[in-house]
Amino acid sequence: MTGEVAVLGAGMHPWGKWGRSFVEYGTKAARAALADAGLEWSAIQSVVGANTVRCGYPGQVAGATFARALGWQGARVTSVYAACASGARAIDTARAQILSGMADTVLVVGSDAAPKGFFAPAGGERPDDPDWLRFRVLGATNPAYFALWARRRMAMYGDTAEDFARVKVKNAAAGAANPYARYRSPVTAEEVAASPVVADPLRLLDICATSDGAAALVLGSMETAQRLGMRRPVRIRAVSSVSPSHPRTALDLPDIATDSAPPGSPASDPFRPSIARAAYEEAGLGPEDLSLAEVYDLSTALELEWYEDLGLCGPGEGAKLLREGATALGGRIPVNPSGGLASFGEAVPAQAIAQVCELTQQLRGQAGERQVAGASAGITVNQGLFGHGSSVVAVR
């Protein structure tokens, strides 16, 4: 173990389509986290911002952007970008600063104001940019990529469209009880089946939206938590950071082909399972020790994939675990008790931070109708395009 840091405070701005600046969302989430920690802004020694590339220069220097919005007070500023794993990388940066003694109190903020529809690369000709190439060469939007994974599961494991719909029904039920979620209405399997096909076999209600939203954390040393009178704070015990290994035999956009490495079996440690495995090893626990998990459900089919990658069940057994009710609220290992991206939508730099906000509420016993009984350990997992894998383990 490399050491633990305490979650002193957590705050969010509700997800939705508000039509305002990402700075406004992030500042409100930051102030909520500060209030939750019982700290004044002047007590923060460092600000780490998760970047958004869609919001101009301020979005690409997010740490300074939020420090300025809150009022310059001399804090260290850092800005981090790792695609959809940006929030987890920001948390890890803050943790490193605390464990190294550079700062005792660090504010982590992620916020986005997303466009309508699917994400697309910026304009211009960039033939050396794999993300640009997948649109130009393949015409592969994100839903097309999600559908490829869904078809792969159907072919390999016998998953069905009804299984995918069950994921949406489960997550919508949890999201209905979350005041920060964008979509707060229960959904039936019939409604999923009646929604338009976007990328066969996935329908509109199988795919997460793009959203505006923000989340923030105040992290501190264990000594700082004790000084503030926090006897049993939520603690971040591990943050993994992994990249793929060769050879890769499953297509993972924005790459548009599998490896051209010498023929052989897949890597002994495939990318997605290695994300959680590294976190488990650092935290000194395993999937059997978890009370809940927050996973990156870009689509219903991808959530099933994460069950297996987290070691909650064996390969190909994700749908079985779902059908048994194990991953629903009240089940053996609730997954996405927040409602997941199915209920929130993507606000890219904020979503991994929001996952840790959910773990914090659950581990404190403050999740209301979504509360997982006796929650003592939780894991989050995110995958950013182009080899960013991150997972956070929190305990109490």
MIKE-954406 format. One record per residue: z, y, x of N, C-alpha, C in turn. Coordinates in steps of 0.1 Angstrom, whole numbers, padded with zeros to 4 digits, always signed. Layout:
# MIKE-954406
ZYXZYXZYX;...
//
This chain:
# MIKE-954406
+0000-0012+0008+0000+0000+0000+0000+0013+0009;-0007+0023+0004-0008+0035+0012+0003+0045+0007;+0010+0042-0004+0020+0051-0010+0016+0056-0024;+0026+0060-0031+0025+0065-0045+0026+0080-0046;+0019+0085-0056+0021+0099-0059+0025+0100-0074;+0032+0110-0078+0037+0111-0092+0027+0120-0100;+0025+0116-0113+0018+0124-0122+0029+0133-0129;+0029+0146-0125+0038+0156-0129+0035+0161-0143;+0021+0162-0146+0017+0167-0158+0003+0163-0161;-0001+0162-0174-0014+0159-0179-0018+0167-0190;-0031+0172-0190-0035+0180-0201-0050+0179-0204;-0054+0181-0216-0068+0180-0219-0073+0191-0229;-0086+0193-0229-0093+0201-0239-0100+0191-0248;-0100+0192-0261-0107+0183-0270-0122+0182-0267;-0127+0170-0268-0141+0168-0266-0149+0172-0278;-0162+0177-0276-0170+0180-0288-0183+0187-0283;-0189+0195-0291-0200+0204-0287-0196+0218-0291;-0189+0225-0282-0183+0238-0286-0192+0250-0282;-0202+0248-0274-0211+0259-0271-0205+0270-0262;-0194+0266-0254-0188+0277-0246-0188+0272-0231;-0183+0280-0222-0183+0277-0208-0174+0266-0204;-0179+0258-0194-0170+0247-0189-0157+0253-0183;-0158+0265-0178-0146+0271-0172-0135+0273-0182;-0139+0277-0194-0129+0279-0205-0123+0266-0208;-0130+0255-0209-0125+0242-0212-0115+0238-0201;-0120+0239-0189-0111+0234-0178-0099+0242-0176;-0100+0255-0178-0088+0264-0177-0077+0260-0187;-0082+0257-0200-0072+0253-0210-0066+0240-0207;-0074+0230-0202-0068+0217-0198-0058+0219-0187;-0061+0228-0177-0052+0230-0166-0039+0236-0170;-0040+0246-0179-0028+0252-0184-0019+0242-0192;-0026+0233-0199-0018+0223-0206-0011+0213-0197;-0018+0210-0186-0012+0201-0176+0000+0208-0169;-0001+0221-0166+0009+0228-0160+0021+0229-0169;+0019+0231-0182+0030+0232-0192+0037+0219-0193;+0029+0208-0192+0034+0194-0193+0043+0191-0181;+0039+0197-0170+0047+0195-0158+0059+0204-0157;+0059+0214-0165+0070+0224-0165+0069+0233-0152;+0057+0236-0148+0054+0243-0135+0046+0256-0139;+0049+0266-0131+0041+0278-0131+0028+0276-0123;+0018+0283-0126+0006+0282-0118+0008+0286-0103;+0018+0295-0101+0021+0299-0087+0027+0288-0079;+0032+0277-0085+0038+0266-0078+0028+0256-0072;+0015+0258-0077+0005+0248-0072+0000+0252-0058;+0000+0243-0049-0004+0245-0035-0019+0242-0033;-0025+0234-0041-0039+0230-0039-0046+0227-0052;-0058+0231-0053-0066+0228-0065-0079+0220-0061;-0080+0208-0068-0092+0200-0065-0100+0199-0078;-0112+0204-0077-0121+0204-0089-0132+0193-0088;-0134+0186-0099-0145+0177-0100-0157+0185-0104;-0168+0184-0096-0180+0192-0099-0188+0188-0110;-0196+0198-0116-0206+0195-0126-0219+0202-0121;-0230+0194-0119-0242+0200-0113-0250+0207-0124;-0246+0206-0137-0253+0212-0148-0249+0227-0150;-0239+0232-0144-0233+0245-0147-0235+0255-0136;-0246+0254-0129-0249+0264-0118-0239+0263-0107;-0240+0274-0099-0231+0274-0087-0216+0273-0090;-0211+0279-0100-0197+0277-0103-0193+0263-0106;-0202+0255-0112-0200+0241-0114-0200+0233-0101;-0206+0238-0091-0207+0230-0078-0196+0235-0068;-0188+0244-0072-0176+0248-0064-0165+0248-0074;-0163+0237-0081-0153+0237-0092-0139+0241-0088;-0135+0236-0077-0121+0239-0073-0118+0254-0072;-0127+0261-0066-0126+0276-0065-0128+0282-0078;-0137+0277-0086-0140+0283-0099-0127+0283-0108;-0120+0272-0108-0108+0271-0116-0096+0279-0110;-0096+0279-0097-0085+0287-0091-0087+0302-0094;-0100+0306-0094-0103+0320-0097-0099+0323-0112;-0103+0314-0121-0101+0316-0135-0086+0316-0138;-0078+0309-0131-0064+0309-0133-0057+0321-0127;-0064+0327-0117-0058+0338-0110-0056+0335-0095;-0064+0340-0086-0062+0337-0072-0047+0339-0068;-0042+0328-0062-0028+0329-0057-0026+0322-0043;-0038+0320-0036-0037+0315-0023-0038+0300-0021;-0039+0293-0032-0039+0278-0031-0051+0273-0023;-0050+0262-0016-0061+0255-0010-0071+0251-0021;-0084+0252-0019-0094+0247-0029-0103+0237-0023;-0106+0227-0031-0115+0216-0027-0124+0213-0039;-0137+0210-0037-0146+0206-0048-0152+0192-0044;-0153+0184-0054-0157+0170-0052-0168+0166-0062;-0179+0159-0057-0189+0154-0066-0192+0139-0062;-0192+0131-0072-0195+0117-0070-0201+0111-0083;-0210+0119-0089-0216+0115-0102-0205+0112-0112;-0206+0101-0119-0197+0098-0130-0183+0094-0125;-0182+0092-0112-0169+0089-0106-0162+0101-0100;-0168+0113-0103-0163+0126-0097-0148+0128-0099;-0143+0125-0112-0129+0127-0115-0120+0119-0107;-0124+0106-0105-0116+0097-0097-0115+0101-0083;-0127+0105-0078-0127+0110-0064-0119+0123-0062;-0118+0131-0072-0110+0143-0072-0095+0139-0071;-0091+0129-0079-0078+0124-0079-0074+0118-0066;-0083+0111-0060-0081+0105-0046-0079+0116-0036;-0087+0126-0037-0086+0137-0027-0072+0144-0028;-0068+0146-0041-0055+0152-0043-0044+0143-0037;-0045+0130-0040-0035+0120-0035-0035+0120-0019;-0046+0121-0013-0047+0121+0002-0040+0134+0007;-0042+0145+0000-0035+0157+0005-0020+0156+0004;-0015+0150-0007-0001+0148-0009+0005+0139+0001;-0001+0127+0002+0004+0117+0011+0004+0121+0026;-0006+0130+0029-0007+0135+0043+0003+0146+0046;+0009+0151+0035+0019+0163+0037+0012+0176+0037;-0001+0177+0033-0008+0190+0032-0003+0198+0020;+0001+0191+0010+0005+0198-0003+0015+0189-0010;+0024+0196-0017+0034+0188-0026+0030+0188-0040;+0022+0198-0045+0018+0199-0059+0003+0202-0059;-0005+0194-0065-0019+0196-0066-0024+0195-0080;-0033+0205-0084-0039+0205-0097-0053+0199-0096;-0056+0189-0104-0069+0183-0105-0076+0186-0118;-0088+0191-0118-0094+0196-0130-0109+0191-0130;-0113+0186-0142-0127+0183-0144-0131+0188-0158;-0143+0194-0158-0148+0200-0171-0163+0200-0171;-0169+0199-0183-0183+0199-0184-0187+0205-0197;-0199+0211-0197-0206+0216-0209-0220+0209-0209;-0221+0198-0216-0232+0189-0214-0244+0193-0223;-0256+0190-0219-0268+0193-0228-0268+0183-0240;-0276+0186-0250-0278+0177-0261-0287+0166-0256;-0286+0154-0262-0295+0143-0258-0291+0137-0245;-0299+0128-0240-0296+0121-0228-0297+0130-0215;-0290+0126-0205-0291+0134-0192-0304+0132-0186;-0309+0142-0180-0322+0141-0173-0321+0149-0160;-0328+0146-0150-0327+0153-0137-0333+0167-0139;-0329+0176-0130-0334+0190-0130-0349+0189-0127;-0356+0200-0130-0370+0201-0128-0374+0201-0113;-0387+0201-0111-0391+0201-0097-0396+0187-0092;-0403+0187-0081-0408+0175-0075-0399+0170-0064;-0393+0158-0065-0383+0153-0055-0385+0138-0053;-0396+0135-0046-0400+0121-0044-0390+0113-0036;-0380+0120-0029-0370+0112-0022-0357+0111-0030;-0357+0115-0042-0345+0114-0051-0347+0102-0060;-0339+0092-0058-0340+0080-0067-0338+0083-0082;-0329+0092-0085-0327+0095-0099-0339+0102-0105;-0345+0110-0098-0358+0117-0103-0369+0106-0104;-0370+0097-0094-0380+0087-0094-0379+0078-0106;-0367+0074-0110-0366+0065-0121-0371+0071-0134;-0370+0084-0136-0376+0090-0147-0391+0091-0146;-0396+0096-0134-0410+0098-0132-0418+0084-0131;-0412+0074-0124-0420+0062-0122-0418+0052-0133;-0405+0051-0138-0402+0041-0148-0401+0047-0162;-0399+0060-0163-0396+0066-0176-0382+0061-0181;-0373+0057-0172-0361+0051-0176-0350+0060-0178;-0347+0064-0191-0336+0072-0194-0323+0063-0193;-0312+0069-0194-0299+0062-0194-0299+0051-0205;-0302+0054-0218-0302+0043-0228-0311+0031-0224;-0322+0034-0217-0331+0023-0213-0324+0014-0203;-0316+0020-0194-0308+0012-0184-0297+0004-0191;-0290+0011-0201-0280+0004-0208-0286-0008-0215;-0298-0007-0221-0304-0018-0228-0308-0029-0219;-0312-0026-0207-0315-0037-0197-0302-0046-0195;-0291-0039-0193-0278-0047-0192-0275-0055-0204;-0277-0049-0216-0275-0057-0228-0284-0069-0229;-0297-0067-0226-0306-0079-0227-0302-0089-0217;-0297-0085-0205-0293-0094-0195-0281-0103-0200;-0272-0096-0207-0260-0104-0212-0265-0113-0223;-0274-0109-0231-0279-0118-0242-0286-0130-0236;-0294-0128-0226-0301-0139-0220-0292-0149-0212;-0282-0143-0205-0274-0151-0196-0262-0158-0204;-0256-0150-0213-0243-0155-0219-0244-0157-0234;-0255-0154-0240-0256-0156-0255-0249-0145-0263;-0246-0133-0257-0240-0122-0265-0250-0118-0276;-0245-0113-0286-0253-0109-0298-0251-0094-0301;-0260-0089-0309-0259-0075-0314-0246-0073-0322;-0242-0084-0329-0229-0083-0336-0217-0082-0327;-0218-0088-0315-0207-0086-0305-0207-0072-0300;-0218-0066-0298-0218-0052-0293-0212-0043-0304;-0216-0046-0316-0211-0038-0327-0195-0038-0328;-0190-0050-0325-0175-0052-0325-0168-0042-0315;-0175-0040-0304-0169-0031-0294-0168-0017-0300;-0179-0012-0307-0178+0001-0313-0168+0002-0324;-0167-0008-0332-0157-0008-0343-0143-0007-0337;-0140-0015-0326-0127-0014-0320-0124+0000-0314;-0133+0005-0307-0131+0018-0300-0130+0029-0310;-0138+0029-0321-0137+0039-0331-0124+0039-0338;-0118+0027-0340-0105+0026-0347-0094+0033-0338;-0095+0031-0325-0086+0038-0316-0088+0053-0315;-0101+0057-0314-0104+0071-0313-0100+0079-0325;-0100+0072-0337-0096+0079-0349-0082+0084-0348;-0074+0078-0339-0060+0082-0338-0058+0091-0326;-0069+0096-0319-0067+0104-0307-0072+0118-0310;-0062+0128-0310-0066+0142-0313-0076+0148-0304;-0078+0143-0292-0087+0148-0282-0101+0143-0284;-0103+0132-0292-0116+0126-0293-0126+0134-0301;-0138+0133-0298-0149+0140-0305-0151+0133-0319;-0152+0120-0319-0155+0112-0331-0142+0106-0336;-0137+0110-0347-0124+0105-0352-0125+0098-0365;-0136+0091-0368-0137+0083-0380-0139+0068-0377;-0133+0060-0384-0135+0045-0383-0150+0042-0385;-0155+0032-0379-0169+0027-0380-0169+0013-0384;-0178+0009-0393-0179-0006-0396-0191-0012-0389;-0191-0025-0388-0202-0032-0381-0215-0029-0389;-0214-0028-0402-0226-0025-0410-0232-0012-0407;-0223-0002-0404-0228+0011-0400-0235+0011-0387;-0229+0003-0377-0236+0002-0364-0250-0004-0366;-0251-0015-0374-0263-0022-0376-0273-0013-0383;-0269-0004-0391-0278+0005-0399-0282+0017-0391;-0276+0020-0379-0280+0031-0372-0293+0029-0364;-0300+0039-0361-0314+0038-0355-0314+0031-0342;-0324+0023-0339-0326+0017-0326-0330+0027-0316;-0323+0028-0305-0326+0038-0294-0333+0031-0283;-0328+0020-0278-0334+0012-0268-0330-0003-0271;-0339-0010-0276-0336-0024-0281-0330-0032-0270;-0318-0038-0273-0312-0041-0287-0301-0030-0291;-0300-0020-0283-0289-0010-0286-0293+0000-0296;-0284+0003-0305-0286+0013-0316-0278+0025-0313;-0280+0035-0321-0274+0048-0318-0259+0047-0316;-0252+0039-0325-0238+0038-0324-0233+0029-0313;-0242+0023-0306-0239+0014-0294-0238+0023-0281;-0243+0035-0282-0244+0043-0270-0236+0056-0271;-0229+0059-0260-0221+0071-0260-0229+0084-0260;-0224+0095-0266-0230+0108-0266-0228+0115-0253;-0233+0127-0252-0230+0137-0242-0221+0148-0248;-0211+0152-0241-0201+0161-0248-0196+0172-0239;-0190+0182-0245-0182+0192-0237-0168+0187-0238;-0161+0189-0227-0147+0185-0226-0141+0187-0213;-0127+0186-0212-0121+0188-0199-0108+0180-0199;-0103+0177-0187-0090+0170-0185-0085+0175-0172;-0071+0175-0171-0065+0180-0158-0052+0172-0156;-0048+0171-0144-0036+0165-0139-0029+0174-0129;-0016+0174-0130-0008+0179-0118-0001+0167-0111;-0005+0165-0099+0000+0155-0091+0010+0160-0080;+0020+0152-0077+0029+0157-0067+0035+0145-0059;+0042+0148-0049+0049+0138-0041+0061+0132-0049;+0066+0121-0046+0077+0115-0053+0090+0124-0051;+0091+0130-0039+0102+0139-0037+0101+0151-0046;+0089+0156-0049+0088+0168-0058+0092+0163-0072;+0088+0151-0076+0091+0146-0089+0106+0146-0091;+0113+0141-0081+0128+0140-0081+0134+0154-0082;+0128+0163-0074+0134+0177-0075+0132+0183-0088;+0122+0179-0096+0119+0184-0109+0127+0176-0120;+0135+0167-0115+0143+0159-0125+0136+0148-0132;+0125+0144-0126+0117+0132-0132+0122+0119-0126;+0130+0112-0133+0136+0100-0128+0126+0088-0127;+0118+0087-0137+0108+0076-0137+0094+0082-0141;+0088+0089-0132+0075+0095-0135+0064+0084-0134;+0053+0086-0141+0042+0078-0140+0037+0080-0125;+0033+0068-0119+0029+0069-0105+0015+0063-0103;+0007+0070-0095-0006+0065-0092-0004+0057-0079;-0006+0044-0080-0003+0035-0070-0016+0031-0061;-0027+0033-0067-0040+0029-0060-0051+0037-0065;-0061+0041-0057-0074+0046-0061-0084+0040-0051;-0092+0032-0057-0102+0025-0049-0115+0033-0047;-0122+0031-0037-0135+0038-0034-0144+0028-0027;-0153+0022-0034-0162+0012-0028-0177+0015-0030;-0185+0010-0022-0200+0010-0023-0205-0004-0023;-0218-0005-0027-0223-0019-0028-0225-0026-0014;-0227-0039-0015-0230-0047-0003-0244-0053-0005;-0251-0056+0006-0264-0063+0006-0261-0078+0006;-0270-0086+0000-0281-0082-0009-0276-0080-0023;-0284-0071-0030-0281-0068-0044-0292-0075-0052;-0288-0083-0062-0298-0091-0069-0298-0087-0084;-0291-0077-0088-0291-0071-0101-0295-0057-0101;-0305-0053-0109-0310-0039-0109-0299-0030-0113;-0297-0019-0106-0287-0009-0109-0292+0005-0107;-0297+0011-0117-0303+0024-0116-0293+0034-0110;-0298+0044-0102-0312+0049-0101-0321+0041-0092;-0316+0030-0085-0325+0022-0077-0335+0016-0087;-0347+0014-0082-0358+0009-0091-0363-0005-0086;-0355-0011-0078-0358-0025-0074-0345-0031-0068;-0345-0044-0068-0334-0051-0061-0337-0050-0046;-0327-0055-0038-0329-0054-0023-0341-0062-0018;-0346-0057-0007-0357-0064+0000-0351-0072+0012;-0337-0074+0011-0331-0081+0022-0335-0096+0023;-0333-0103+0034-0337-0117+0035-0332-0125+0023;-0340-0135+0019-0336-0143+0007-0322-0149+0009;-0315-0150-0001-0302-0156-0001-0294-0154-0014;-0283-0159-0014-0275-0158-0026-0269-0144-0027;-0265-0140-0039-0259-0126-0041-0247-0124-0031;-0244-0112-0029-0233-0108-0020-0220-0115-0025;-0212-0120-0016-0199-0127-0020-0190-0117-0028;-0192-0104-0026-0183-0095-0033-0192-0085-0041;-0198-0089-0052-0207-0080-0060-0200-0066-0062;-0208-0056-0064-0204-0042-0064-0193-0040-0075;-0197-0042-0087-0188-0038-0098-0174-0046-0098;-0174-0059-0096-0161-0065-0094-0153-0060-0082;-0160-0056-0072-0153-0051-0060-0145-0038-0062;-0149-0031-0072-0143-0018-0075-0128-0020-0079;-0126-0029-0089-0112-0032-0093-0105-0040-0083;-0112-0050-0076-0105-0058-0066-0099-0050-0055;-0106-0039-0051-0100-0031-0040-0087-0024-0046;-0088-0019-0058-0076-0013-0064-0064-0022-0066;-0067-0035-0070-0057-0045-0071-0050-0047-0058;-0058-0049-0048-0053-0052-0034-0044-0041-0029;-0048-0028-0031-0040-0017-0027-0027-0016-0035;-0028-0018-0048-0016-0017-0057-0007-0028-0056;-0011-0040-0051-0002-0051-0050+0000-0058-0063;-0010-0057-0072-0009-0064-0085-0023-0069-0089;-0023-0077-0100-0036-0083-0104-0038-0080-0119;-0049-0085-0124-0052-0083-0138-0041-0089-0148;-0034-0099-0143-0024-0105-0152-0012-0095-0153;-0011-0085-0145+0000-0076-0145-0003-0063-0154;-0015-0062-0159-0019-0050-0166-0014-0050-0181;-0011-0038-0185-0007-0036-0199-0019-0031-0207;-0028-0024-0201-0040-0018-0207-0050-0014-0197;-0063-0011-0201-0073-0007-0192-0082+0003-0199;-0086+0013-0192-0096+0023-0196-0109+0021-0188;-0120+0017-0195-0132+0014-0188-0143+0023-0193;-0154+0023-0185-0165+0033-0186-0175+0027-0195;-0173+0029-0208-0182+0022-0218-0193+0031-0222;-0203+0033-0213-0215+0040-0216-0222+0034-0228;-0221+0021-0229-0226+0014-0241-0217+0003-0244;-0218-0002-0256-0210-0013-0261-0211-0026-0252;-0223-0029-0248-0226-0040-0239-0219-0039-0226;-0220-0026-0220-0214-0024-0207-0198-0026-0207;-0192-0023-0219-0178-0025-0219-0175-0040-0217;-0183-0049-0224-0181-0063-0222-0182-0067-0207;-0191-0061-0200-0193-0064-0186-0181-0060-0178;-0174-0049-0182-0162-0045-0174-0151-0055-0176;-0150-0061-0188-0139-0071-0190-0139-0081-0179;-0151-0086-0176-0153-0096-0166-0151-0090-0152;-0157-0078-0149-0155-0072-0136-0141-0069-0133;-0133-0066-0143-0118-0064-0140-0110-0076-0139;-0116-0088-0141-0109-0100-0140-0101-0103-0153;-0104-0097-0164-0096-0100-0176-0100-0113-0182;-0112-0118-0178-0117-0131-0183-0128-0135-0172;-0133-0147-0174-0143-0152-0165-0157-0146-0168;-0167-0148-0159-0181-0144-0162-0186-0150-0175;-0192-0141-0183-0198-0146-0195-0188-0147-0207;-0175-0144-0204-0165-0146-0215-0160-0134-0221;-0167-0122-0218-0163-0109-0224-0163-0109-0239;-0174-0114-0245-0175-0114-0259-0165-0123-0266;-0162-0134-0260-0151-0143-0265-0138-0136-0265;-0135-0129-0254-0122-0121-0253-0121-0111-0264;-0133-0104-0267-0133-0094-0278-0131-0101-0291;-0138-0112-0294-0137-0118-0307-0123-0123-0310;-0116-0127-0299-0102-0131-0301-0092-0119-0304;-0097-0107-0303-0089-0096-0306-0080-0092-0294;-0082-0098-0282-0073-0095-0271-0075-0081-0266;-0086-0074-0268-0088-0061-0262-0086-0050-0272;-0082-0053-0284-0080-0043-0294-0065-0039-0294;-0062-0027-0300-0048-0023-0301-0040-0034-0307;-0029-0038-0301-0021-0049-0306-0025-0062-0300;-0036-0062-0292-0040-0074-0285-0033-0076-0272;-0036-0087-0265-0030-0091-0252-0032-0080-0242;-0044-0075-0241-0048-0065-0231-0057-0054-0237;-0052-0044-0244-0060-0034-0250-0069-0027-0240;-0082-0026-0243-0091-0019-0235-0096-0007-0243;-0096+0005-0236-0100+0018-0242-0091+0021-0254;-0078+0021-0253-0070+0025-0264-0071+0040-0267;-0077+0048-0258-0081+0062-0261-0092+0063-0271;-0100+0053-0272-0112+0053-0280-0124+0053-0271;-0122+0055-0258-0133+0053-0248-0144+0064-0250;-0155+0062-0242-0166+0071-0243-0173+0070-0257;-0171+0059-0263-0176+0057-0277-0171+0068-0286;-0158+0072-0284-0152+0082-0292-0152+0096-0286;-0154+0097-0273-0154+0110-0266-0168+0115-0263;-0177+0106-0258-0189+0110-0252-0187+0113-0237;-0198+0116-0230-0197+0118-0216-0195+0133-0213;-0184+0137-0206-0183+0150-0200-0180+0146-0185;-0190+0145-0178-0190+0137-0165-0179+0139-0156;-0176+0152-0151-0165+0154-0142-0151+0152-0148;-0150+0152-0161-0137+0151-0167-0133+0137-0171;-0143+0128-0173-0140+0115-0180-0130+0106-0172;-0131+0105-0159-0122+0097-0151-0108+0103-0151;-0107+0116-0151-0094+0123-0152-0088+0120-0166;-0096+0121-0176-0092+0118-0190-0086+0104-0191;-0092+0094-0184-0087+0081-0185-0073+0080-0179;-0070+0088-0168-0057+0088-0163-0047+0095-0172;-0052+0105-0179-0044+0112-0189-0039+0102-0199;-0048+0093-0204-0045+0083-0213-0035+0073-0208;-0037+0069-0195-0027+0060-0189-0013+0067-0189;-0013+0080-0186-0001+0087-0185+0007+0087-0198;-0001+0090-0209+0005+0090-0222+0011+0076-0226;+0003+0066-0223+0007+0052-0227+0019+0048-0219;+0019+0051-0206+0030+0046-0197+0043+0054-0200;+0042+0066-0206+0053+0074-0210+0058+0070-0224;+0050+0062-0231+0053+0059-0245+0051+0070-0254;+0040+0079-0251+0038+0091-0259+0024+0090-0266;+0018+0078-0268+0005+0077-0274+0004+0076-0289;+0016+0077-0295+0016+0077-0310+0010+0064-0316;+0001+0066-0325-0005+0054-0332-0013+0045-0323;-0017+0050-0311-0024+0042-0301-0015+0035-0291;-0002+0037-0293+0007+0032-0282+0006+0017-0280;+0005+0013-0267+0005-0001-0263+0020-0004-0261;+0025-0014-0268+0040-0017-0267+0043-0021-0253;+0054-0015-0247+0059-0019-0234+0050-0016-0223;+0041-0007-0224+0031-0004-0213+0038-0001-0200;+0034-0008-0190+0041-0006-0176+0030-0005-0165;+0018-0009-0167+0008-0008-0157-0006-0007-0164;-0014+0002-0158-0028+0003-0164-0038+0006-0153;-0050+0003-0156-0061+0005-0147-0073+0013-0153;-0079+0021-0146-0092+0028-0150-0103+0023-0141;-0115+0024-0146-0127+0021-0137-0138+0029-0141;-0145+0034-0131-0157+0042-0133-0168+0038-0122;-0180+0040-0126-0191+0037-0117-0200+0049-0117;-0201+0057-0106-0211+0068-0105-0224+0063-0099;-0235+0068-0104-0248+0063-0099-0249+0065-0084;-0257+0057-0078-0260+0057-0064-0248+0053-0055;-0240+0043-0060-0230+0036-0051-0217+0042-0051;-0213+0050-0062-0199+0055-0063-0191+0045-0072;-0182+0038-0066-0173+0030-0074-0159+0034-0073;-0152+0037-0084-0138+0041-0083-0129+0035-0094;-0117+0032-0091-0107+0027-0100-0094+0032-0097;-0086+0035-0107-0072+0041-0105-0062+0031-0111;-0051+0028-0104-0040+0020-0110-0028+0029-0111;-0022+0030-0123-0010+0037-0125+0001+0028-0131;+0013+0031-0127+0024+0023-0131+0036+0031-0135;+0046+0025-0142+0058+0032-0145+0070+0022-0144;
//
